[in-house]
Amino acid sequence: MLQRNEKLIKTKLWQYLFPSIMLTAALQIGNIVDTMLVGNILGTDAMSAVKIGMTIDNIMEIPGYVLGVGGSVAAGILLGKREREKANKVFSVTLIISLICGFIFALSSPLSPLLASILTGGNSLTNDAGSFIFVTLLGAPVLSLALQFINYVAVDNNPTVASAYVITANVINLLCDYLILKFTPIGTAGAALSTVLGYGLAMLVLIIYLRSSKRMLKFTNPFKETKSAIKLAVSTGIPTLLYMIFLTIKDLGLNTMIVQVIGNDAMAVYTVCTNVILLVELLVGGIIGTIASIGGVIYGEKDYFGIRSLSKNVILYCYSVLTVLLLVLYIFTKYIVAMFGITSGELLDISIASLRIFVLCLPFYLLNKFMTTYYQSTEKTKLSGIITSLQTCVAILPIAFVLVFSAKAVGLNMLNALMVSFIASEIITIFIAFIYRKIKYKNQGFLLLPDDENKNCLDISISKSIDEAEKVPHEIVDFCKNRCVDSNKTNLIAVAAEEMVINIIKYGGKKADSIDVNLRITDDSLILCTRDNGTPFDPTDYTVDSDEFEIHGIEVIKSITDIIHYMRVLDLNNTVIEVKL
C-alpha cells in the first residue's frame, strides 16, 4: 500500500506541461510566422536574407542562452539541494552579465553592413541582411534580458507566467510584423524591430512574477562570490554554449555552400526545412522542456524514482505527437510549402520532394534533443555537450559537404543529397552517444542513475489517510532495524515522520491528496524528506501563537531532530529533517 507511486510527479508534469508547451509554441510560432510574413509580403529573397542574418542573431544570443539555460538549471538543482543562497547568487550574477553583453552587442550595430557582406558574399541579399542585422543588434539588451527571465521564471514555481510572457511578446511581435512589413518601407529591418518591441513591451507581464508569493529566487549582491556563480552557471550551460557556437558555424558553412554551390532557390527550400524543425520544437519542444524545468530540481533532491517516471512519460508524449506530425507533413506537404510563399512552378515540386526526405530525420532528431536536455539537467554536461556538438555541427557539416559535392560530381540532385545528410548525421550522433555511454558509464542504463533498490533508501507514498500515515513510522522502524541503525535515533526519525505526514493530512488543505516520504541512511545521519502538494507551509518559521489554532507536532519535531529545512520547489512543499547518528 505504501509503495512509491508516480502521482505527485505526474501532477507536476501536467502542471508544467501546458505552460511549457505554450512557451515553446509561442517562441516557434513567432519564428515560423515571422518567416511566412517576410516570404509572403517581401518575397523569397527577403526571406533568405533574414535566414542568413539570423546567424548574427544566434551569436548575439549566446551569452543570454548559456547563462539563462545553464543558470536556471543550476539554480533548479541548487533549490533541489536546499541551497537557496547559492541559487540566488547564480540568478543575480547571470542577469547582470547577460545585460552587459547585450549592451556590448548594441554598440557593435554599425558593423552590420560589413557583417552582411561577409555572410552573403556581397550578392543581392546583402542589403536586406544588413538591415535585419542592424536592428537585431540594437535590440540586444532587451532580448538578453528576455532570455534570462524566460528560463528562470519557469524554474522558480511560475511556469504559467513564463509562458504568458512569451505568448504576449509574440502576439505583439506578429501584430507589429504585419503592420510594419505591410505598411512601411523599412523591409527586413521591420522583422527585427517587431521582435524587439514584442519582448520589450511584454515585460510588464513579469510584474506578476516579481510580486509572486511562490517566488524563491531573489536578487542579491552580484559582486560577491561572483566567480563561483559564473563558473557554476557556465559549467551547467556548456551544452547550450556548444549548441550556440556550433549552430553559428553550421549556419555559416551550410548557408555559404547552399548559396554559392546550389543557388538562391535552394536557400529558400532549406529555409522551409529548417522551419519544419521549428514546427517540431513547437509541438514537442515544450514537452522536453519540462525536463529542464522539473528534472534538475528532482535530480538535486536525489529523487531517482521521480526522474525515471518523468523521463518515461516525456518520451511517450513526444513520440505520440511526432507520429501525428509526420503523417500531417507527408499528407499536406504541398500546402505546408505554400505557406512560405512557394506556391507554384518547379521550385514548388523541388521543395515538396526535399521536405519529404528531410522529415525522415525527425525521429532521430527528437531522441538526440531529449538526451541533450536530460543529461544537461542531471549534471552529465560532458555527454550532453558531445551530443549537442555532433547534432548541431560536427556531424552534419562534413557529411553535408561530402554528400553535396559528391552529388555534384556525379550529376545527382545536390539539394536532395543535402536532405539525406541530416538523416545520416542524426543517426551517427545517436550511435556515438551510445558508444560513449558504454565506455564512460559501464553497466549503467540509458538514464545513468543509481539503482532504485538502494539498500540505504526507503521511498514510499501515502494518500490522504490517517491510517496510512500511522503505518509510516512502522515502515521506518523496520527499515532501520534491518540495517542495524541505533534504535533511539530510529525512534526519533520515526516520530518526526509520523508528525509530519499527519500534520500535512490535517492542515494541508484539499490539494494535499498525496505525500511522498523518503528516508536515506548516510554514514552520519538519518535524512527524512517529505513532499506534498498542499497549502504552502514552512515549518521552520512556525511558532505556536494561539490556543485556537496550533499545528500539533511541529514543536515536537524541532525538539527531537538536529536539522530541519524547508523549500517550496516545483510548487510543492519540501521539508528535510535530519537526525545525526
NUMAR-457182 format. One record per residue (C-alpha): chain; x, y, z. Coordinates in nm, 3 decimals, m for minus. Example, Ala and Ser with C-alpha at 12.3 -4.5 7.8 and 13.67 -1.06 7.14 Angstrom:
% residues 2
> mol,xx,yy,zz
> A,1.230,m0.450,0.780
> A,1.367,m0.106,0.714
***
This chain:
% residues 581
> mol,xx,yy,zz
> A,0.000,0.000,0.000
> A,0.287,0.238,0.079
> A,0.492,0.159,m0.233
> A,0.622,0.470,m0.408
> A,0.389,0.589,m0.685
> A,0.406,0.848,m0.965
> A,0.112,1.061,m0.853
> A,0.295,1.378,m0.748
> A,0.543,1.357,m1.037
> A,0.265,1.314,m1.293
> A,0.073,1.601,m1.132
> A,0.378,1.824,m1.166
> A,0.439,1.707,m1.522
> A,0.089,1.804,m1.627
> A,0.104,2.130,m1.430
> A,0.427,2.230,m1.607
> A,0.348,2.065,m1.940
> A,0.086,2.307,m2.069
> A,0.279,2.625,m1.980
> A,0.599,2.471,m2.121
> A,0.424,2.376,m2.446
> A,0.265,2.720,m2.471
> A,0.602,2.886,m2.405
> A,0.780,2.682,m2.672
> A,0.486,2.707,m2.910
> A,0.478,3.085,m2.879
> A,0.853,3.104,m2.945
> A,0.839,2.880,m3.251
> A,0.513,3.020,m3.390
> A,0.672,3.363,m3.369
> A,0.974,3.243,m3.567
> A,0.770,3.047,m3.822
> A,0.508,3.316,m3.882
> A,0.786,3.577,m3.896
> A,0.937,3.382,m4.184
> A,0.598,3.335,m4.351
> A,0.517,3.706,m4.331
> A,0.855,3.804,m4.474
> A,0.823,3.546,m4.752
> A,0.468,3.642,m4.847
> A,0.495,4.020,m4.808
> A,0.857,4.092,m4.907
> A,0.937,3.784,m5.119
> A,1.157,3.474,m5.101
> A,1.480,3.673,m5.144
> A,1.400,3.875,m4.833
> A,1.314,3.551,m4.651
> A,1.654,3.409,m4.746
> A,1.825,3.731,m4.631
> A,1.658,3.708,m4.289
> A,1.768,3.344,m4.262
> A,2.126,3.449,m4.333
> A,2.101,3.740,m4.087
> A,1.987,3.500,m3.815
> A,2.349,3.383,m3.794
> A,2.437,3.710,m3.619
> A,2.123,3.676,m3.409
> A,2.250,3.335,m3.294
> A,2.589,3.483,m3.198
> A,2.421,3.767,m3.011
> A,2.206,3.526,m2.810
> A,2.496,3.305,m2.696
> A,2.553,3.482,m2.357
> A,2.180,3.502,m2.285
> A,2.114,3.139,m2.370
> A,2.420,2.999,m2.194
> A,2.364,3.199,m1.876
> A,1.985,3.168,m1.889
> A,1.964,2.794,m1.955
> A,2.279,2.700,m1.762
> A,2.200,2.933,m1.475
> A,1.836,2.826,m1.442
> A,1.927,2.454,m1.450
> A,2.200,2.516,m1.190
> A,1.958,2.719,m0.976
> A,1.700,2.440,m1.001
> A,1.950,2.178,m0.886
> A,2.059,2.407,m0.600
> A,1.697,2.461,m0.494
> A,1.651,2.083,m0.501
> A,1.953,2.060,m0.267
> A,1.801,2.337,m0.048
> A,2.093,2.573,m0.119
> A,1.882,2.882,m0.179
> A,2.152,3.144,m0.123
> A,2.373,2.990,m0.393
> A,2.073,2.977,m0.626
> A,2.007,3.348,m0.565
> A,2.369,3.429,m0.640
> A,2.360,3.242,m0.972
> A,2.035,3.419,m1.065
> A,2.171,3.765,m0.984
> A,2.513,3.730,m1.147
> A,2.385,3.581,m1.472
> A,2.119,3.851,m1.503
> A,2.375,4.132,m1.477
> A,2.635,3.973,m1.707
> A,2.378,3.895,m1.974
> A,2.257,4.255,m1.972
> A,2.613,4.388,m2.002
> A,2.675,4.159,m2.301
> A,2.356,4.290,m2.460
> A,2.480,4.649,m2.446
> A,2.816,4.546,m2.596
> A,2.635,4.390,m2.894
> A,2.421,4.701,m2.932
> A,2.736,4.914,m2.961
> A,2.855,4.690,m3.248
> A,2.549,4.765,m3.465
> A,2.742,5.000,m3.704
> A,2.929,4.689,m3.827
> A,2.606,4.547,m3.975
> A,2.685,4.624,m4.345
> A,3.026,4.459,m4.317
> A,2.882,4.152,m4.142
> A,2.607,4.120,m4.404
> A,2.858,4.143,m4.689
> A,3.071,3.868,m4.533
> A,2.772,3.638,m4.478
> A,2.620,3.681,m4.825
> A,2.943,3.705,m5.024
> A,2.834,4.050,m5.141
> A,2.545,3.920,m5.353
> A,2.193,4.061,m5.399
> A,2.085,3.961,m5.046
> A,2.340,4.187,m4.873
> A,2.128,4.500,m4.816
> A,1.828,4.312,m4.674
> A,2.050,4.103,m4.448
> A,2.232,4.416,m4.326
> A,1.906,4.591,m4.233
> A,1.791,4.292,m4.034
> A,2.125,4.256,m3.851
> A,2.142,4.628,m3.762
> A,1.810,4.635,m3.574
> A,1.872,4.294,m3.415
> A,2.198,4.415,m3.262
> A,2.039,4.738,m3.137
> A,1.776,4.533,m2.953
> A,2.030,4.300,m2.792
> A,1.986,4.432,m2.431
> A,1.611,4.365,m2.443
> A,1.650,4.018,m2.594
> A,1.930,3.925,m2.349
> A,1.714,4.015,m2.051
> A,1.420,3.824,m2.201
> A,1.627,3.505,m2.234
> A,1.712,3.520,m1.863
> A,1.357,3.560,m1.741
> A,1.208,3.301,m1.977
> A,1.429,3.033,m1.819
> A,1.437,3.141,m1.455
> A,1.066,3.217,m1.414
> A,0.969,2.866,m1.529
> A,1.206,2.700,m1.280
> A,1.100,2.932,m0.997
> A,0.745,2.798,m0.936
> A,0.588,3.022,m1.204
> A,0.568,2.829,m1.535
> A,0.241,2.998,m1.632
> A,0.399,3.344,m1.601
> A,0.689,3.240,m1.825
> A,0.452,3.115,m2.092
> A,0.227,3.422,m2.056
> A,0.531,3.646,m2.112
> A,0.640,3.466,m2.428
> A,0.286,3.447,m2.565
> A,0.231,3.817,m2.506
> A,0.568,3.902,m2.661
> A,0.494,3.704,m2.975
> A,0.140,3.837,m3.015
> A,0.285,4.190,m3.011
> A,0.570,4.074,m3.239
> A,0.341,3.928,m3.505
> A,0.100,4.220,m3.495
> A,0.389,4.462,m3.542
> A,0.532,4.234,m3.811
> A,0.223,4.259,m4.026
> A,0.175,4.632,m3.978
> A,0.540,4.728,m4.028
> A,0.614,4.493,m4.319
> A,0.286,4.572,m4.495
> A,0.262,4.946,m4.446
> A,0.618,5.078,m4.406
> A,0.915,5.079,m4.645
> A,1.179,4.959,m4.394
> A,1.172,4.599,m4.524
> A,1.358,4.326,m4.335
> A,1.450,4.569,m4.056
> A,1.082,4.559,m3.966
> A,1.101,4.188,m3.881
> A,1.382,4.252,m3.629
> A,1.212,4.565,m3.489
> A,0.889,4.373,m3.427
> A,1.074,4.110,m3.222
> A,1.245,4.370,m3.004
> A,0.919,4.561,m2.948
> A,0.736,4.238,m2.859
> A,0.978,4.122,m2.592
> A,1.030,4.473,m2.457
> A,0.663,4.567,m2.413
> A,0.567,4.223,m2.278
> A,0.799,4.266,m1.977
> A,0.504,4.422,m1.798
> A,0.378,4.064,m1.755
> A,0.683,3.987,m1.539
> A,0.542,4.209,m1.266
> A,0.324,3.908,m1.177
> A,0.638,3.701,m1.115
> A,0.817,3.972,m0.920
> A,0.517,4.002,m0.685
> A,0.453,3.625,m0.655
> A,0.449,3.470,m0.308
> A,0.573,3.143,m0.463
> A,0.893,3.306,m0.586
> A,1.208,3.159,m0.431
> A,1.482,3.337,m0.630
> A,1.573,3.686,m0.512
> A,1.818,3.942,m0.644
> A,2.128,3.963,m0.424
> A,2.457,4.149,m0.443
> A,2.612,4.026,m0.772
> A,2.962,4.148,m0.681
> A,3.026,3.895,m0.403
> A,3.134,3.539,m0.485
> A,3.081,3.628,m0.849
> A,3.341,3.387,m0.983
> A,3.188,3.075,m0.829
> A,2.839,3.169,m0.951
> A,2.962,3.227,m1.307
> A,3.157,2.902,m1.301
> A,2.851,2.706,m1.189
> A,2.620,2.866,m1.448
> A,2.868,2.827,m1.735
> A,2.965,2.468,m1.645
> A,2.598,2.369,m1.645
> A,2.540,2.573,m1.960
> A,2.829,2.421,m2.160
> A,2.594,2.215,m2.381
> A,2.398,2.531,m2.460
> A,2.720,2.720,m2.530
> A,2.835,2.446,m2.767
> A,2.492,2.443,m2.929
> A,2.500,2.817,m3.000
> A,2.861,2.817,m3.122
> A,2.820,2.515,m3.346
> A,2.481,2.636,m3.470
> A,2.653,2.954,m3.585
> A,2.933,2.757,m3.754
> A,2.681,2.524,m3.917
> A,2.472,2.814,m4.047
> A,2.780,2.987,m4.184
> A,2.902,2.670,m4.354
> A,2.569,2.546,m4.492
> A,2.440,2.891,m4.592
> A,2.762,2.964,m4.782
> A,2.764,2.625,m4.954
> A,2.395,2.645,m5.050
> A,2.414,2.999,m5.190
> A,2.747,2.954,m5.368
> A,2.709,2.593,m5.492
> A,2.338,2.508,m5.517
> A,2.178,2.854,m5.558
> A,1.934,3.104,m5.402
> A,1.630,2.885,m5.475
> A,1.790,2.606,m5.271
> A,1.834,2.853,m4.985
> A,1.459,2.916,m4.990
> A,1.390,2.539,m4.976
> A,1.640,2.494,m4.693
> A,1.468,2.777,m4.504
> A,1.136,2.590,m4.531
> A,1.301,2.271,m4.396
> A,1.458,2.448,m4.101
> A,1.118,2.596,m4.019
> A,0.978,2.242,m4.007
> A,1.230,2.180,m3.729
> A,1.080,2.484,m3.557
> A,0.740,2.323,m3.604
> A,0.867,2.010,m3.428
> A,1.003,2.229,m3.148
> A,0.664,2.397,m3.131
> A,0.481,2.071,m3.071
> A,0.731,1.859,m2.874
> A,0.995,2.105,m2.756
> A,0.768,2.215,m2.475
> A,0.726,1.856,m2.358
> A,1.102,1.805,m2.349
> A,1.131,2.145,m2.181
> A,0.968,2.003,m1.869
> A,1.289,1.804,m1.817
> A,1.480,2.132,m1.777
> A,1.212,2.285,m1.553
> A,1.142,1.983,m1.330
> A,1.426,1.735,m1.386
> A,1.708,1.943,m1.238
> A,1.515,2.004,m0.916
> A,1.416,1.637,m0.879
> A,1.773,1.530,m0.950
> A,1.901,1.776,m0.689
> A,1.666,1.608,m0.440
> A,1.811,1.267,m0.543
> A,1.462,1.151,m0.633
> A,1.569,0.892,m0.888
> A,1.228,0.727,m0.899
> A,1.084,1.065,m0.998
> A,1.345,1.118,m1.269
> A,1.266,0.780,m1.424
> A,0.892,0.846,m1.414
> A,0.932,1.192,m1.565
> A,1.160,1.072,m1.844
> A,0.936,0.778,m1.935
> A,0.629,0.999,m1.970
> A,0.811,1.274,m2.160
> A,0.942,1.027,m2.422
> A,0.599,0.866,m2.457
> A,0.422,1.200,m2.510
> A,0.688,1.327,m2.752
> A,0.679,1.032,m2.988
> A,0.299,1.019,m2.982
> A,0.286,1.380,m3.102
> A,0.566,1.326,m3.355
> A,0.382,1.031,m3.515
> A,0.082,1.251,m3.586
> A,0.306,1.532,m3.711
> A,0.488,1.306,m3.959
> A,0.156,1.196,m4.108
> A,0.049,1.558,m4.150
> A,0.380,1.655,m4.308
> A,0.358,1.375,m4.566
> A,m0.009,1.423,m4.650
> A,m0.012,1.804,m4.666
> A,0.344,1.872,m4.788
> A,0.230,2.095,m5.076
> A,0.021,2.319,m4.853
> A,0.294,2.345,m4.589
> A,0.547,2.459,m4.852
> A,0.293,2.707,m4.995
> A,0.264,2.873,m4.652
> A,0.617,3.008,m4.704
> A,0.535,3.181,m5.034
> A,0.641,2.894,m5.265
> A,0.311,2.826,m5.444
> A,0.382,2.710,m5.798
> A,0.634,2.608,m6.062
> A,0.943,2.393,m6.049
> A,1.051,2.537,m5.712
> A,0.731,2.400,m5.553
> A,0.799,2.048,m5.684
> A,1.160,2.061,m5.566
> A,1.052,2.182,m5.223
> A,0.797,1.901,m5.180
> A,1.050,1.629,m5.272
> A,1.322,1.774,m5.049
> A,1.094,1.824,m4.749
> A,0.968,1.465,m4.765
> A,1.326,1.341,m4.746
> A,1.421,1.586,m4.472
> A,1.140,1.487,m4.230
> A,1.281,1.134,m4.206
> A,1.546,1.275,m3.972
> A,1.286,1.389,m3.715
> A,1.253,1.068,m3.504
> A,1.631,1.061,m3.457
> A,1.645,1.438,m3.404
> A,1.389,1.406,m3.124
> A,1.587,1.139,m2.938
> A,1.904,1.349,m2.957
> A,1.711,1.652,m2.835
> A,1.582,1.458,m2.534
> A,1.929,1.325,m2.448
> A,2.085,1.672,m2.469
> A,1.829,1.824,m2.230
> A,1.817,1.527,m1.993
> A,2.192,1.484,m1.950
> A,2.237,1.860,m1.904
> A,1.971,1.862,m1.630
> A,2.133,1.569,m1.446
> A,2.488,1.709,m1.442
> A,2.619,1.489,m1.726
> A,2.722,1.802,m1.912
> A,3.011,1.641,m2.100
> A,2.786,1.379,m2.260
> A,2.522,1.643,m2.329
> A,2.789,1.861,m2.489
> A,2.911,1.577,m2.711
> A,2.559,1.509,m2.839
> A,2.494,1.880,m2.893
> A,2.821,1.927,m3.082
> A,2.760,1.629,m3.308
> A,2.397,1.707,m3.378
> A,2.443,2.078,m3.436
> A,2.760,2.087,m3.642
> A,3.037,1.831,m3.602
> A,2.843,1.553,m3.777
> A,2.614,1.743,m4.015
> A,2.865,1.986,m4.165
> A,3.126,1.739,m4.301
> A,2.857,1.490,m4.405
> A,2.667,1.764,m4.592
> A,2.979,1.883,m4.773
> A,3.077,1.528,m4.873
> A,2.732,1.431,m4.999
> A,2.659,1.759,m5.179
> A,2.991,1.774,m5.362
> A,2.972,1.400,m5.439
> A,2.626,1.453,m5.587
> A,2.758,1.743,m5.792
> A,3.048,1.533,m5.922
> A,2.823,1.251,m6.046
> A,2.535,1.471,m6.161
> A,2.279,1.384,m5.889
> A,2.039,1.624,m5.713
> A,2.253,1.824,m5.471
> A,1.955,1.952,m5.270
> A,1.828,1.600,m5.202
> A,2.182,1.499,m5.104
> A,2.177,1.781,m4.850
> A,1.850,1.649,m4.705
> A,1.994,1.296,m4.673
> A,2.291,1.437,m4.481
> A,2.057,1.547,m4.198
> A,1.925,1.192,m4.159
> A,2.277,1.046,m4.156
> A,2.410,1.297,m3.904
> A,2.129,1.233,m3.651
> A,2.182,0.855,m3.670
> A,2.560,0.891,m3.631
> A,2.507,1.117,m3.328
> A,2.292,0.853,m3.156
> A,2.549,0.583,m3.229
> A,2.845,0.782,m3.093
> A,2.648,0.876,m2.778
> A,2.572,0.506,m2.724
> A,2.940,0.411,m2.757
> A,3.045,0.691,m2.518
> A,2.793,0.578,m2.254
> A,2.914,0.219,m2.277
> A,3.275,0.326,m2.227
> A,3.232,0.604,m1.971
> A,2.940,0.467,m1.767
> A,2.983,0.090,m1.763
> A,2.687,m0.123,m1.652
> A,2.455,0.178,m1.625
> A,2.130,0.225,m1.809
> A,2.022,0.492,m2.056
> A,1.934,0.742,m1.781
> A,2.266,0.689,m1.595
> A,2.104,0.678,m1.250
> A,2.180,0.466,m0.941
> A,1.971,0.154,m0.892
> A,1.621,0.214,m0.748
> A,1.670,m0.065,m0.496
> A,1.926,0.128,m0.295
> A,1.974,m0.067,0.027
> A,2.000,0.254,0.231
> A,1.699,0.435,0.085
> A,1.332,0.392,0.180
> A,1.097,0.550,m0.076
> A,0.719,0.538,m0.019
> A,0.399,0.729,m0.098
> A,0.078,0.758,0.103
> A,m0.264,0.901,0.028
> A,m0.453,1.149,0.243
> A,m0.530,0.888,0.505
> A,m0.455,0.880,0.876
> A,m0.449,0.500,0.862
> A,m0.170,0.506,0.605
> A,0.011,0.783,0.794
> A,0.019,0.567,1.107
> A,0.195,0.291,0.911
> A,0.484,0.520,0.811
> A,0.676,0.504,1.144
> A,0.645,0.124,1.145
> A,0.792,0.108,0.794
> A,1.078,0.331,0.907
> A,1.148,0.131,1.224
> A,1.156,m0.199,1.032
> A,1.376,m0.048,0.761
> A,1.630,0.093,1.009
> A,1.625,m0.216,1.229
> A,1.720,m0.433,0.930
> A,2.020,m0.204,0.876
> A,2.133,m0.205,1.240
> A,2.065,0.166,1.298
> A,2.068,0.283,1.661
> A,1.717,0.224,1.799
> A,1.697,0.559,1.983
> A,1.783,0.753,1.668
> A,1.542,0.537,1.469
> A,1.257,0.618,1.709
> A,1.329,0.990,1.680
> A,1.312,0.995,1.299
> A,1.004,0.768,1.305
> A,0.820,1.006,1.539
> A,0.922,1.304,1.323
> A,0.792,1.127,1.011
> A,0.458,1.046,1.171
> A,0.410,1.400,1.298
> A,0.496,1.547,0.955
> A,0.260,1.332,0.749
> A,m0.029,1.365,0.995
> A,0.006,1.744,1.002
> A,0.017,1.753,0.620
> A,m0.306,1.549,0.610
> A,m0.479,1.765,0.872
> A,m0.368,2.110,0.761
> A,m0.252,2.077,0.400
> A,m0.590,2.161,0.252
> A,m0.789,1.985,m0.019
> A,m0.496,1.972,m0.263
> A,m0.279,1.762,m0.029
> A,m0.401,1.430,m0.167
> A,m0.062,1.255,m0.188
> A,0.256,1.257,0.018
> A,0.598,1.123,m0.080
> A,0.827,1.013,0.205
> A,1.194,0.936,0.155
> A,1.441,0.819,0.420
> A,1.813,0.795,0.345
> A,2.073,0.647,0.576
> A,2.414,0.809,0.536
> A,2.736,0.750,0.727
> A,2.648,1.010,0.991
> A,2.277,1.093,0.957
> A,1.918,0.980,0.906
> A,1.770,1.218,0.645
> A,1.392,1.229,0.610
> A,1.234,1.412,0.314
> A,0.862,1.475,0.281
> A,0.697,1.625,m0.026
> A,0.331,1.723,m0.068
> A,0.112,1.938,m0.291
> A,m0.081,2.105,m0.011
> A,m0.107,2.464,0.107
> A,0.234,2.637,0.127
> A,0.366,2.596,0.480
> A,0.716,2.647,0.622
> A,0.753,2.450,0.949
> A,1.084,2.623,1.024
> A,0.901,2.956,1.064
> A,0.609,2.821,1.265
> A,0.560,2.902,1.632
> A,0.254,2.836,1.847
> A,0.075,3.171,1.865
> A,m0.284,3.077,1.954
> A,m0.478,2.833,2.169
> A,m0.739,2.813,1.894
> A,m0.501,2.722,1.611
> A,m0.198,2.505,1.674
> A,m0.032,2.272,1.426
> A,0.048,1.990,1.662
> A,0.379,1.813,1.633
> A,0.591,2.087,1.472
> A,0.742,2.190,1.804
> A,0.800,1.822,1.886
> A,0.982,1.771,1.556
> A,1.203,2.073,1.620
> A,1.293,1.949,1.967
> A,1.388,1.591,1.873
> A,1.574,1.649,1.545
> A,1.905,1.817,1.467
> A,1.829,1.998,1.140
> A,1.509,2.097,0.960
> A,1.497,2.268,0.619
> A,1.204,2.381,0.405
> A,1.172,2.490,0.040
> A,0.871,2.550,m0.183
> A,1.005,2.390,m0.502
> A,0.804,2.298,m0.813
> A,0.507,2.443,m0.623
> A,0.540,2.159,m0.371
> A,0.620,2.168,m0.001
> A,0.960,2.006,0.051
> A,1.074,1.950,0.409
> A,1.403,1.784,0.507
> A,1.457,1.661,0.862
> A,1.790,1.526,0.982
> A,1.890,1.324,1.288
> A,2.262,1.286,1.349
> A,2.386,0.933,1.421
***
